[in-house]
Amino acid sequence: MGVWTSVGDIFLSLWETYVSPRSSGRMDFMQHLGACCSVAFMSAGLLSVAFSWLLSPFTVFATSWVIVSVLLCCSKHVRCFTLLFFLSCGLREGRNALIAAGTGVVIFGHMENIFHNFRGLLDSMTCNLRAKSFSIHFPLLKKYIEALQWIYGLATHLSLLDDLVSWNQTLAVSLLSPSQALEAQLNDTKGQVLGVLYRTVTATKALSSLGQQLLALTGLLLVLLGTGLFLKRYLGPCGWKFENIYITRQFVQFDERERGRQRPCVLPLNKKERKKYVAIPSFWMTPKERKNLGLFFLPILTHLYLWVLFVAIDFLLYRLIFSVSKHFQSLPALEVRLKLHRKIHFWLPVLKTIRKKQMDTTDEGQP
């Protein structure tokens, strides 16, 4: 309980420093500047996301941080507007605008990734078909090889000197070059498909980039516009309609002083008043507040689930394409070769007869 009390005291101290006018004291001014710079840091983060298409994110962040910090330190209206802007992000309209912008950004981004993955799959399939184009006609080639072997078996063997010479012949079939027609057809098909795919990817990338920038900027501008309209209505002639239902610490202290002076006081509240008025800061929510908070976060959780689903589908598609490409690359090359080997073996009597004839010829030639 002491931790919550300390956190509450720190929060209230920062809150008082932020909403109070600029003090002339040095220490108070440093605290006020620190609180304004902290709020400006969060504002600069949102602005850098919305205007990252115009300049680099670091430039937008640094410039907006300095400008917003100066404006927050100098103007109480700017501090009020900035606080209302962050509160508007948690209201129903601001939530819906930010959810719509985030959903559009996620969808555009993953559509671009899906087209890039399909392009990688097409490149892998085309490369594999080009490297192994002749394997498409492998059944026909197999029949052709069988026909060659059958014709070779029917051929008449050389019958010269069958008793003296042994003939041993072997037929091997080899295909050394792929089909040129298939190669040309693959090139034409790849050119047509890649042309359409590149145009689609280029258009999708342009639309995705433009859509992400416009959606982020539109969501931010809608929240700013809604905050400005609310502030205008609140400060206008009809501002009395916005009834204050929050009980602050200053009001509690004022009520205690009134009670000490024996004057009419408001606290403690009765049962009906406790349902209507809210004491801030309050770290404990009533069952009704918890129910309303759950209903508020239900669309956010639903859209987060859809975003995670898009990310999972994109990742699974990437893994599928990567595994298919790796499998295509690991397939062994197919080679069919056609070679004819012929071996001739002479019997030993034939060699002796040839040697004897050579010796007789030599003897006859001598005088």
Contacts in CASP RR format, 6 or more apart in sequence:
PFRMAT RR
TARGET T0000
AUTHOR 0000-0000-0000
METHOD contacts of the structure
MODEL  1
MGVWTSVGDIFLSLWETYVSPRSSGRMDFMQHLGACCSVAFMSAGLLSVA
FSWLLSPFTVFATSWVIVSVLLCCSKHVRCFTLLFFLSCGLREGRNALIA
AGTGVVIFGHMENIFHNFRGLLDSMTCNLRAKSFSIHFPLLKKYIEALQW
IYGLATHLSLLDDLVSWNQTLAVSLLSPSQALEAQLNDTKGQVLGVLYRT
VTATKALSSLGQQLLALTGLLLVLLGTGLFLKRYLGPCGWKFENIYITRQ
FVQFDERERGRQRPCVLPLNKKERKKYVAIPSFWMTPKERKNLGLFFLPI
LTHLYLWVLFVAIDFLLYRLIFSVSKHFQSLPALEVRLKLHRKIHFWLPV
LKTIRKKQMDTTDEGQP
4 283 0 8 1.000
8 281 0 8 1.000
8 283 0 8 1.000
11 281 0 8 1.000
12 249 0 8 1.000
12 281 0 8 1.000
14 35 0 8 1.000
17 28 0 8 1.000
17 31 0 8 1.000
17 32 0 8 1.000
17 35 0 8 1.000
18 32 0 8 1.000
18 35 0 8 1.000
18 36 0 8 1.000
18 39 0 8 1.000
18 79 0 8 1.000
18 83 0 8 1.000
19 76 0 8 1.000
19 79 0 8 1.000
20 32 0 8 1.000
21 76 0 8 1.000
22 29 0 8 1.000
22 32 0 8 1.000
22 73 0 8 1.000
22 74 0 8 1.000
23 29 0 8 1.000
23 32 0 8 1.000
32 73 0 8 1.000
33 69 0 8 1.000
33 73 0 8 1.000
36 69 0 8 1.000
36 72 0 8 1.000
36 73 0 8 1.000
36 79 0 8 1.000
37 65 0 8 1.000
37 69 0 8 1.000
39 68 0 8 1.000
39 72 0 8 1.000
39 79 0 8 1.000
39 82 0 8 1.000
39 83 0 8 1.000
40 64 0 8 1.000
40 65 0 8 1.000
40 68 0 8 1.000
40 69 0 8 1.000
40 72 0 8 1.000
41 65 0 8 1.000
42 86 0 8 1.000
43 64 0 8 1.000
43 65 0 8 1.000
43 68 0 8 1.000
43 82 0 8 1.000
43 85 0 8 1.000
44 60 0 8 1.000
44 61 0 8 1.000
44 62 0 8 1.000
44 64 0 8 1.000
44 65 0 8 1.000
44 68 0 8 1.000
45 61 0 8 1.000
45 64 0 8 1.000
46 220 0 8 1.000
47 60 0 8 1.000
47 61 0 8 1.000
47 64 0 8 1.000
47 68 0 8 1.000
47 220 0 8 1.000
48 57 0 8 1.000
48 58 0 8 1.000
48 60 0 8 1.000
48 61 0 8 1.000
48 64 0 8 1.000
49 57 0 8 1.000
49 216 0 8 1.000
50 216 0 8 1.000
50 217 0 8 1.000
50 219 0 8 1.000
50 220 0 8 1.000
51 60 0 8 1.000
51 64 0 8 1.000
51 217 0 8 1.000
52 60 0 8 1.000
52 213 0 8 1.000
53 209 0 8 1.000
53 212 0 8 1.000
53 213 0 8 1.000
54 60 0 8 1.000
68 82 0 8 1.000
71 78 0 8 1.000
72 78 0 8 1.000
72 79 0 8 1.000
72 82 0 8 1.000
80 231 0 8 1.000
81 227 0 8 1.000
81 228 0 8 1.000
81 231 0 8 1.000
84 227 0 8 1.000
84 228 0 8 1.000
84 230 0 8 1.000
84 231 0 8 1.000
85 223 0 8 1.000
85 224 0 8 1.000
85 227 0 8 1.000
88 94 0 8 1.000
88 223 0 8 1.000
88 226 0 8 1.000
88 227 0 8 1.000
88 230 0 8 1.000
89 95 0 8 1.000
89 98 0 8 1.000
89 223 0 8 1.000
90 296 0 8 1.000
92 296 0 8 1.000
93 222 0 8 1.000
93 226 0 8 1.000
94 222 0 8 1.000
94 223 0 8 1.000
94 226 0 8 1.000
95 296 0 8 1.000
95 299 0 8 1.000
95 300 0 8 1.000
96 299 0 8 1.000
97 218 0 8 1.000
97 219 0 8 1.000
97 222 0 8 1.000
97 223 0 8 1.000
98 219 0 8 1.000
98 223 0 8 1.000
99 299 0 8 1.000
99 300 0 8 1.000
99 303 0 8 1.000
100 215 0 8 1.000
100 219 0 8 1.000
101 215 0 8 1.000
101 216 0 8 1.000
101 218 0 8 1.000
101 219 0 8 1.000
101 220 0 8 1.000
102 215 0 8 1.000
102 216 0 8 1.000
102 303 0 8 1.000
102 307 0 8 1.000
103 303 0 8 1.000
103 306 0 8 1.000
103 307 0 8 1.000
104 211 0 8 1.000
104 212 0 8 1.000
104 215 0 8 1.000
105 211 0 8 1.000
105 212 0 8 1.000
105 215 0 8 1.000
105 216 0 8 1.000
106 307 0 8 1.000
106 310 0 8 1.000
106 311 0 8 1.000
107 310 0 8 1.000
108 207 0 8 1.000
108 208 0 8 1.000
108 211 0 8 1.000
108 212 0 8 1.000
108 215 0 8 1.000
109 208 0 8 1.000
109 212 0 8 1.000
110 310 0 8 1.000
110 311 0 8 1.000
110 313 0 8 1.000
110 314 0 8 1.000
111 204 0 8 1.000
111 208 0 8 1.000
112 201 0 8 1.000
112 204 0 8 1.000
112 205 0 8 1.000
112 208 0 8 1.000
113 314 0 8 1.000
113 318 0 8 1.000
114 314 0 8 1.000
114 317 0 8 1.000
115 197 0 8 1.000
115 200 0 8 1.000
115 201 0 8 1.000
115 204 0 8 1.000
116 201 0 8 1.000
117 314 0 8 1.000
117 317 0 8 1.000
117 318 0 8 1.000
117 321 0 8 1.000
118 197 0 8 1.000
118 321 0 8 1.000
119 194 0 8 1.000
119 197 0 8 1.000
119 198 0 8 1.000
119 201 0 8 1.000
120 321 0 8 1.000
120 325 0 8 1.000
121 321 0 8 1.000
121 324 0 8 1.000
121 325 0 8 1.000
122 190 0 8 1.000
122 193 0 8 1.000
122 194 0 8 1.000
122 197 0 8 1.000
124 321 0 8 1.000
124 324 0 8 1.000
124 325 0 8 1.000
124 328 0 8 1.000
124 329 0 8 1.000
125 324 0 8 1.000
125 328 0 8 1.000
126 186 0 8 1.000
126 189 0 8 1.000
126 190 0 8 1.000
127 328 0 8 1.000
128 328 0 8 1.000
128 329 0 8 1.000
128 331 0 8 1.000
129 136 0 8 1.000
129 186 0 8 1.000
130 183 0 8 1.000
130 186 0 8 1.000
131 333 0 8 1.000
132 331 0 8 1.000
132 333 0 8 1.000
132 334 0 8 1.000
133 178 0 8 1.000
133 179 0 8 1.000
133 182 0 8 1.000
133 183 0 8 1.000
133 186 0 8 1.000
134 141 0 8 1.000
134 175 0 8 1.000
134 178 0 8 1.000
134 179 0 8 1.000
134 182 0 8 1.000
134 334 0 8 1.000
134 336 0 8 1.000
135 334 0 8 1.000
136 182 0 8 1.000
137 179 0 8 1.000
137 182 0 8 1.000
138 334 0 8 1.000
141 175 0 8 1.000
141 336 0 8 1.000
145 173 0 8 1.000
145 336 0 8 1.000
145 338 0 8 1.000
148 171 0 8 1.000
148 173 0 8 1.000
148 338 0 8 1.000
149 171 0 8 1.000
149 173 0 8 1.000
152 171 0 8 1.000
157 167 0 8 1.000
157 169 0 8 1.000
158 167 0 8 1.000
161 350 0 8 1.000
164 346 0 8 1.000
164 347 0 8 1.000
164 349 0 8 1.000
164 350 0 8 1.000
165 344 0 8 1.000
165 345 0 8 1.000
165 346 0 8 1.000
165 347 0 8 1.000
165 350 0 8 1.000
166 344 0 8 1.000
166 345 0 8 1.000
166 347 0 8 1.000
167 342 0 8 1.000
167 343 0 8 1.000
167 344 0 8 1.000
168 342 0 8 1.000
168 343 0 8 1.000
168 344 0 8 1.000
168 345 0 8 1.000
169 340 0 8 1.000
169 341 0 8 1.000
169 342 0 8 1.000
169 343 0 8 1.000
170 340 0 8 1.000
170 341 0 8 1.000
170 342 0 8 1.000
171 338 0 8 1.000
171 339 0 8 1.000
171 340 0 8 1.000
172 337 0 8 1.000
172 338 0 8 1.000
172 339 0 8 1.000
172 340 0 8 1.000
172 341 0 8 1.000
173 336 0 8 1.000
173 337 0 8 1.000
173 338 0 8 1.000
173 339 0 8 1.000
174 335 0 8 1.000
174 336 0 8 1.000
174 337 0 8 1.000
174 338 0 8 1.000
174 339 0 8 1.000
175 335 0 8 1.000
175 336 0 8 1.000
175 337 0 8 1.000
175 338 0 8 1.000
176 337 0 8 1.000
233 239 0 8 1.000
233 242 0 8 1.000
234 242 0 8 1.000
245 276 0 8 1.000
245 277 0 8 1.000
245 278 0 8 1.000
246 277 0 8 1.000
246 278 0 8 1.000
246 279 0 8 1.000
246 280 0 8 1.000
247 277 0 8 1.000
247 278 0 8 1.000
247 279 0 8 1.000
247 280 0 8 1.000
248 280 0 8 1.000
252 267 0 8 1.000
252 279 0 8 1.000
255 265 0 8 1.000
255 266 0 8 1.000
255 267 0 8 1.000
256 265 0 8 1.000
256 267 0 8 1.000
258 264 0 8 1.000
258 265 0 8 1.000
259 265 0 8 1.000
259 267 0 8 1.000
269 277 0 8 1.000
285 293 0 8 1.000
END
